[in-house]
């Protein structure tokens, strides 16, 4: 029996191999064992959840009376700047990603499990520092 090992780098390649194996098996016999060693990348639903979380953290921080004090060089006046989904991501989210995964820069580079870990670390830090903790978004708490 001849054994060949192929390394597949994308889900598209895995899908094509599965289709080939099915066709070949029907036409006379081939045995293919597929072992998924890649961790799946972040899903569209997870990306949507991340955006919801940042927006909810921004709303919770603003409702709790926190703001970002930035000196705007306009006659020395300081303006209170409210939290937004985007600045929560930049101020809190990206540093957590860089701390946990130094080679990754954004959520789009994270796996499904890494995405959840970033949320857990961020949520624990927000609870400790600001007394704000949120559940992972689902269809009931968006």
N, C-alpha and C positions, 0 to 999 in steps of 0.2 A: 504494500500500500504506500503510495507516494504522499508525502505531507509537505504542504507549502504554507508559509505564514505570510500574511500581508498586513501591513499597518495602514489603517484607514484614518484619515484626518478630519473628515467632515461627516455630518449625518447624511448628507447626500450620497457620499461614497458607500456608507453602510446600507442605505436603502437600495442602491443599485446592486450591491452584492447580494442582498436578500432576494431581490427580484431574479438575478441570475441563478442563484442556488435553487430557487423554486422551479424555474424553467428547466435547468439541467437535471434535476432530480426526476422530473416527469419524463424527460427524454432518455433515460437510461442509467441514471444513477450517479449521484455525487453526494458526498456527505460534507456539510459545512457546519462548523461550530463557530458561532459569533459570540465573542465576549466583549461587552461594552466596558472599556476602561476609562473612557472620557467622562468627566462630570459634565452634565448638561449645562449649557449656558442659561443665563437668566431668561425667563419666559416673559412674554408680553404682559401677562397678568401680574407677574412680580414687579415689572417695571412700573405698571400703573399703581400698584400698591406702594412702591417707594415714593412716587409723586404725591399720593394721598397722604402718606405719613409725614412728609416734609410740610405739606400744606396744613395738616392737623397740628403738628408741632408749632408752626408759625402762629396759627390761631390761638393755641393754648398759651404760648408765651406772651402774645399780645394781650389776651384776656387776663392773664395773671399780672399784668402791669409792667412787664419787661419791655425794653426797647434797645435799639442799638444807637448809642450816642456817637455820632461822627461829627468831628469838627469840619465844617465846610468853610473854607477860607473866604467868607463873605462878611467882612466887617466883624470878624470874631464871634459871630452868632453860632450857637450850637443848636442843631436841629435834632429832635428825637426821630429816629428812623424805625419804623415798625418792621417786625420780622415778616418775611415772605417765604414762600416755598423755595425760591432760588437762593436767598441768602442763608436759610437754614441748611440747605444742601452744601453750600460752599463753606460755611463757618463750622458746622458740626459733622456733616456726612462725609465729605472728602477726607478730612483728617483721620476719621475712623478707618476708612478704606485704606489709606496710605499706611496707617499704623499696623493694621492686620495683614495687609497684602502689599508690601512695598513696591512690587513690580506692576501693580494695577492702579489705574488712575480714575476709573469711573465705574458706575454700576454696570455698564454694558460689557465690561471685561470680567465680571464676576460670574461664578457658577451659581446654580440655584441654592446650594447649601451655603456658599459664601455670602450671598445676598441676605439670607436669613440671619447669619451670624453678625453681619454688620448691623442689622436692625436690633438684634438682642443687645449688643454692646452699646449702641446709641441710646436705646430705650433705658437701659440701666443707668447710663451717665445722666440722661435728662431727669430721671427719677431722683438720683442722688443730689444733683446740683440745683434743679429747679422744682423738684417735687411734682414733676409732670411725667406720667407714664401712660402709654397708649397701647392698645392691642394691635396686632397685625391686622390690617384691613381685610375685610371679607365683604360679602354682599350685604351683610347686616349692619356693618358699622362704617360705611364709607361716608 
